[in-house]
Amino acid sequence: MSSRPLPDMQLRVPTDEDALAWHRVFADPEVMEFHGGRPAELSVYEELTARQRKHDAERGFCFWTILDEHGEVVGFTGAQPWPHENFGPVGEIEIGWRLARSAWGKGYATAAARTTLERVRAAGVERVVAMVHSRNERSIAVVRRLGMELAETFTTPASQQTGYCFRLELADGLSRP
């Protein structure tokens, strides 16, 4: 395990302007490799940021915008109800993250995910899941750092891709390897 310090960062409820920032920082095929393979339209991020503001107002958590130590948007992290009704952990709270390519390998995902776990536990969530593409080694490493355990393997209906569902019980406290 690396003992490297985690980066300074802030999380905020996404603003209207963050839809454009997310669209810009995620307009990289490498970033989108496990999220459909190509950049999404701006309207996707406009809808997503609006939905996240609603989640925050109703639940006290959402996918927050990650700001680096300079105040620049480098991605998002957070939690939301699993958004699909036809597969996966229907009815559960999913944690997740997506970072700009320039922010990879710097500890942002782990730092932001740990903050997410603290916030959702404070909001009364007892268990979370993380859905990860089976080839996404970077995200699998993050869920392992969080102490999450593989619960099941699934196939996405649209793309027929294999993914993993990791779970973590929050009632017993956070794992801090």
Secondary structure, 3 states (H helix, E strand, C coil): CCCCCCCCCEEECCCHHHHHHHHHHCCCCCCCCCCCCCCCCHHHHHHHHHHHHHHHHHHCCCEEEEECCCCCEEEEEEEEECCCCCCCCCCCEEEEEEECHHHCCCCHHHHHHHHHHHHHHHCCCCEEEEEEECCCHHHHHHHHHCCCEEEEEEECCCCCCEEEEEEEECCCCCCCC
